[in-house]
Amino acid sequence: MGVRRGADPEHGAHCQAVLSSTLVNKHTGAYIFGCSSAAHPVLFPIQPFRNPTSIMRSFRNAAIGLIAAAGLAAASDVTDLTADTFKSFVNDNDLVLAEFFAPWCGHCKALAPEYEEAATTLKEKNIRLAKVDCTEHADLCKEYGVEGYPTLKVFRGEESITPYGGQRKAPAIISYMTKQALPAVSDVTTETLEEFKAADKVVLVAFLSKSDAKSNETFTKIAEELRDDFLFGASNDEELAKAEGVSVPGVVLYKQFDEGKNVYKGKFNHDDLTKFTKTSSIPLIGEVGPETYAGYMSAGIPLAYIFAETPEEREQLAKDFKPIAEKHKGKLSVATIDAKAFGQHAENLNLKVGEWPAFAIQNTENNKKYVFQETGKKVTAKAVGKFVDDFVAGKVEPSIKSEPIPEKQEGPVTVIVAHNYDDIVLDEKKDVLVEFYAPWCGHCKALAPKYDELATRFAGSNDKVTIAKVDATANDVPIEIQGFPTIKLFPAGDKSKPVDYTGSRTVDDLAQFITDNGTNKAEIGPAEEVAEDASSAASSATSKMAEQAAAATEGVKNAAEAVKEAVDAAAGGDDHDEL
């Protein structure tokens, strides 16, 4: 596949909110579209209205940025590559991070100074950063599977290519690529231990006997799996182990926060050590933001959010809730979140936006939400402590956001809401294809008539296949959705392993995907028999989506006007640059 664009060049293959795993609300207008379907978008606070002073400051900042850009162009540590120079460059350098970009892409422009700063630092470590303009070298970008901008890939020669898995800030790029340059497990000695501890915010050191092949193999496997996130070291020095308060075999996690280190005291096996690594690496009470969100989501334990507007209030609540976090450490993570910058995320958790402080727990495995606000109590340590105790004991019911179950299924595509999700998707007899969409998403609207045709042509196999869709902005679903549309196939008899669809959004390709990956191997019907029905369905879908879009637009307009009025009324208040 080549590079795909939406009608607007600032949109890529998906409509996407700007934080991994939905930290910014996707359907109230409080989001920024990405230029791509990239898996690691950057989080920005949303400022819906800016007064003239803020706008003038933005012009000033833009002018400074242009001057800086001119300087960068004159002496850049990022290498511009072409179709003629790309392969020789990646083969001549041991480790290369390559950015595939488009000049018009806003996120590429935001990345540029961060990328340049990282390139300057990493050059000293013999790690090279490069970039390719995909508008000039489309065939090269197509060869490497670029579908949106910016796409970042790590090259170890021409044959070993992996996606970049870090954030798009200079410190994160430097940290990530430094880890890539090191072996999965570094040798640590008495002389190098202190330097290794300071190499990153979190490092792990295993103290192992050379003859203990099983423990060495287990630790190396974990290090290879988690090397993108942590530094791993190992020592065979038993005296050093004793000095660090651990017996052989043992593991110590060193961290530059909280108590400074955690000693692993469980059995030396893969699963327990992995869980220890992920949970101990998270602050006792941290803060949710663009640098930390992915870590919380991958920790494998629920995340408790404390929403508050000011730094002082968040600091006080963190102190008040520290005993709660200590009591349940390892069972859930606790973090504050800036309600001014990221307050719209509260709606994703079924909280009432604007009622701060607020508290909710999200199960990161099944995406269920548990809302303290519904109890009507104030957010105090005593009340929240009881709520968390009940949650851990399994006594709190989840809060479920759902549209009404349709009285009648109209049209060829089955409509799913939260309250009938399990009944339809988890039907063990059927292969179920589900489109997770948003009413405002342009790519979803473009797909609608094709999706209707797909459903119509599978109508003869409705005992084997269900073609369904769910508005993921209006219904809680047990899957984290990072972009729209997201399409997954839930095979009959194997619902725990849905298959992601990543191909072209054509009727034939979607149908072949169902046949190839479904348990029932259903075949699509011929196109000519359904042309009239598909046309009718497409017209109906387009009309409904237009109504939804109009309603959403009016809602955003009203909200913007309300915000403007509030800002105008607050004379002398602080103003903010829009990031």
QUIKA-V177535 format. One record per helix or strand of 3 or more residues. SS is the DSSP state (hx for helix, st for strand). FROM is the first residue (numbers start at 1). LEN is the number of residues. Records with the same first field share a line. If there is no record, write none. Layout:
SS: FROM-LEN ; FROM-LEN
This chain:
hx: 52-23 ; 86-7 ; 106-18 ; 138-6 ; 170-12 ; 193-5 ; 213-14 ; 238-6 ; 270-11 ; 293-6 ; 311-17 ; 339-4 ; 345-4 ; 373-3 ; 381-12 ; 418-8 ; 442-16 ; 459-3 ; 507-11 ; 527-3 ; 531-39
st: 78-3 ; 96-6 ; 128-6 ; 151-6 ; 160-4 ; 202-6 ; 231-5 ; 250-6 ; 261-3 ; 285-3 ; 302-7 ; 332-7 ; 358-5 ; 369-3 ; 414-3 ; 431-7 ; 465-7 ; 486-5
